Amino acid sequence: MFKKIRWRIAIPYIILILAGLLALGLYISNFIERIYLQDLEDRLIDETRLLSEQLSDEQELWADLTALDKRVRTWANILDARVTIITVAGIVVGESELDRVQMENHLNRPEIQQALAQGNGISTRFSSTVGYRMIYVAHAVQKDDATLGFVRLSVPLTPVDEYIMNLRWTLIGAAMVVTFLAMGLAILVAQGVTKPLRTLTGKAESLALNESLWREHTRIP
C-alpha cells in the first residue's frame, strides 16, 4: 500500500520536472535559432546593399554579361554565398553556381517582389534544386530613382538546422539526466512523507496485536 502511495506522490513531481525541462529546452533552442537567423539576415542585408551600390556605380557590367559572371563568382568566393543578379524584368544575367541561361524568370520570387516594393526582401524556403532550406536576401539596384535590377545572396540553412538539432538532442539528454536525479529525490521526499504513516500504522498494528494477546491471556476458561 505504501509503495503505491509513494509512487502516487513521486510520479506527478517527475512528470512536472520532465515537462518543464523539455519546454525550457525547446524555448532555448528556438530562441537561439531566432538570434542566429537574425544575425545571418542582417549580414546578408548589409552585403547585398554593398553589392547593389557597386553595381549601380558600374553600370557597364549589365551590358557585359561575361564580365558580370566573372565578377559574381569573385563576390561569391569572398562572401561564401551564392550570388545572383536579376534584371528588373526578372531575367537572370549573373549567377555564381548554376547556368543562368537555363534558369527561369525570377520576378515572382518572394524576395524579389519585396525588394521591388520595399528596396530589399527576405525569404526562407526549401529549394528543390539543391534539396535543403535556403535563405534568400535581395536588394534593388537603383540609379537616379530608377531600378536597374536586383542583387540576391543566398546561403543554405543546413548548418543552422544541424546545429539546432544537435542542441535539442543535447538538451533532451540533459533533461533526462536531471529527470532521473529528480526521480530519486522525489522518491526520497515521498518516503519522508509516508514514513510517519508507516510508523503510525506500525504502532496501531502493534497495539492491536498486544490487545489481542491480552484478551487471549485474560480469557476466562
JOWO-V507134 format. One record per residue. N is the residue number from 1. RES is the residue in three letters. PHI is phi in whole degrees, -180 to 180 (none if undefined). Layout:
n = <N & N>
res = <RES & RES>
phi = <PHI & PHI>
//
This chain:
n = <1 & 2 & 3 & 4 & 5 & 6 & 7 & 8 & 9 & 10 & 11 & 12 & 13 & 14 & 15 & 16 & 17 & 18 & 19 & 20 & 21 & 22 & 23 & 24 & 25 & 26 & 27 & 28 & 29 & 30 & 31 & 32 & 33 & 34 & 35 & 36 & 37 & 38 & 39 & 40 & 41 & 42 & 43 & 44 & 45 & 46 & 47 & 48 & 49 & 50 & 51 & 52 & 53 & 54 & 55 & 56 & 57 & 58 & 59 & 60 & 61 & 62 & 63 & 64 & 65 & 66 & 67 & 68 & 69 & 70 & 71 & 72 & 73 & 74 & 75 & 76 & 77 & 78 & 79 & 80 & 81 & 82 & 83 & 84 & 85 & 86 & 87 & 88 & 89 & 90 & 91 & 92 & 93 & 94 & 95 & 96 & 97 & 98 & 99 & 100 & 101 & 102 & 103 & 104 & 105 & 106 & 107 & 108 & 109 & 110 & 111 & 112 & 113 & 114 & 115 & 116 & 117 & 118 & 119 & 120 & 121 & 122 & 123 & 124 & 125 & 126 & 127 & 128 & 129 & 130 & 131 & 132 & 133 & 134 & 135 & 136 & 137 & 138 & 139 & 140 & 141 & 142 & 143 & 144 & 145 & 146 & 147 & 148 & 149 & 150 & 151 & 152 & 153 & 154 & 155 & 156 & 157 & 158 & 159 & 160 & 161 & 162 & 163 & 164 & 165 & 166 & 167 & 168 & 169 & 170 & 171 & 172 & 173 & 174 & 175 & 176 & 177 & 178 & 179 & 180 & 181 & 182 & 183 & 184 & 185 & 186 & 187 & 188 & 189 & 190 & 191 & 192 & 193 & 194 & 195 & 196 & 197 & 198 & 199 & 200 & 201 & 202 & 203 & 204 & 205 & 206 & 207 & 208 & 209 & 210 & 211 & 212 & 213 & 214 & 215 & 216 & 217 & 218 & 219 & 220 & 221>
res = <MET & PHE & LYS & LYS & ILE & ARG & TRP & ARG & ILE & ALA & ILE & PRO & TYR & ILE & ILE & LEU & ILE & LEU & ALA & GLY & LEU & LEU & ALA & LEU & GLY & LEU & TYR & ILE & SER & ASN & PHE & ILE & GLU & ARG & ILE & TYR & LEU & GLN & ASP & LEU & GLU & ASP & ARG & LEU & ILE & ASP & GLU & THR & ARG & LEU & LEU & SER & GLU & GLN & LEU & SER & ASP & GLU & GLN & GLU & LEU & TRP & ALA & ASP & LEU & THR & ALA & LEU & ASP & LYS & ARG & VAL & ARG & THR & TRP & ALA & ASN & ILE & LEU & ASP & ALA & ARG & VAL & THR & ILE & ILE & THR & VAL & ALA & GLY & ILE & VAL & VAL & GLY & GLU & SER & GLU & LEU & ASP & ARG & VAL & GLN & MET & GLU & ASN & HIS & LEU & ASN & ARG & PRO & GLU & ILE & GLN & GLN & ALA & LEU & ALA & GLN & GLY & ASN & GLY & ILE & SER & THR & ARG & PHE & SER & SER & THR & VAL & GLY & TYR & ARG & MET & ILE & TYR & VAL & ALA & HIS & ALA & VAL & GLN & LYS & ASP & ASP & ALA & THR & LEU & GLY & PHE & VAL & ARG & LEU & SER & VAL & PRO & LEU & THR & PRO & VAL & ASP & GLU & TYR & ILE & MET & ASN & LEU & ARG & TRP & THR & LEU & ILE & GLY & ALA & ALA & MET & VAL & VAL & THR & PHE & LEU & ALA & MET & GLY & LEU & ALA & ILE & LEU & VAL & ALA & GLN & GLY & VAL & THR & LYS & PRO & LEU & ARG & THR & LEU & THR & GLY & LYS & ALA & GLU & SER & LEU & ALA & LEU & ASN & GLU & SER & LEU & TRP & ARG & GLU & HIS & THR & ARG & ILE & PRO>
phi = <none & -69 & -64 & -64 & -63 & -61 & -71 & -64 & -80 & -75 & -59 & -60 & -65 & -63 & -63 & -64 & -66 & -63 & -63 & -64 & -68 & -66 & -64 & -65 & -64 & -65 & -63 & -64 & -65 & -66 & -64 & -65 & -62 & -63 & -64 & -62 & -66 & -64 & -63 & -66 & -61 & -61 & -65 & -67 & -63 & -63 & -70 & -66 & -64 & -64 & -67 & -66 & -66 & -68 & -68 & -69 & -78 & -112 & -67 & -65 & -65 & -68 & -94 & -112 & -68 & -65 & -67 & -66 & -60 & -63 & -66 & -63 & -65 & -65 & -61 & -62 & -66 & -70 & -90 & 56 & -152 & -79 & -118 & -133 & -111 & -129 & -76 & -66 & -89 & 95 & -83 & -80 & -115 & -151 & -150 & -87 & -121 & -101 & -80 & -63 & -66 & -88 & -84 & -79 & -63 & -105 & -63 & -89 & -65 & -54 & -68 & -73 & -61 & -65 & -65 & -65 & -88 & -120 & 103 & -149 & -148 & -134 & -148 & -121 & -159 & -79 & -98 & -71 & -71 & -103 & 88 & -154 & -70 & -132 & -111 & -117 & -128 & -120 & -137 & -74 & -97 & -123 & -147 & 56 & 66 & -110 & -89 & -84 & 168 & -143 & -111 & -129 & -112 & -142 & -136 & -73 & -99 & -57 & -61 & -66 & -61 & -67 & -64 & -66 & -64 & -63 & -64 & -65 & -65 & -64 & -67 & -65 & -61 & -64 & -64 & -67 & -62 & -64 & -65 & -63 & -65 & -66 & -61 & -62 & -65 & -65 & -66 & -63 & -63 & -64 & -64 & -65 & -71 & -85 & -59 & -60 & -66 & -64 & -64 & -64 & -65 & -63 & -66 & -64 & -66 & -65 & -63 & -64 & -66 & -63 & -65 & -65 & -65 & -64 & -65 & -65 & -72 & -95 & -68 & -77 & -73>
//
